[in-house]
Amino acid sequence: MYQLSFFGDDVNLSVAPRPFHKELQELYDYAKEQAFLWWGREFDIEILLTSTNWRRRRACYAHYRDNSKPPFIKMSSVVNARRSKQEVFGDLLQELVHWHLHTSGLPYDDTDEAFVRECLRVGASISGTETAQEALRKILNA
């Protein structure tokens, strides 16, 4: 594969141990299944794994504002190992919502009403940040 440098951590994905590849394959299989199930479309971006032990982040959807490179989803194998498969898939589903809305030209930030509503519709987790939780409360109380 190639060397990845993002958020200050480097991972050479071509020499990742076998369990790393198995985890990555499970994430791709889930992403492909969910993209087709919820939006009738093919999952067409990369999922990248890092061995960095993130303290606050569980997953992230990233893209370049100028669209010079394709977007991707990044997750930490260390963080994933501490969580249940259901929790990891819930985090991935949230990132898939970001991906779907962004690539469809719709609002996709954690605090956007369209994003929160889509997460609720598909059963994705909502960010634990205060602003995201406030957006969720606003929708639930409407």
Protein Blocks (a to p, Z undefined) as FASTA:
>chain_A
ZZddeehiacdfklgcfklmmmmmmmmmmmmmmmmmmnopacfbdcdddfbdcfkbmbdc
dddfklmaccdddddfklmmmpcfklmmmmmmmmmmmmmmmmnopafbfklmklmmmmmm
nopacdfbfklmmmmmmmmmZZ
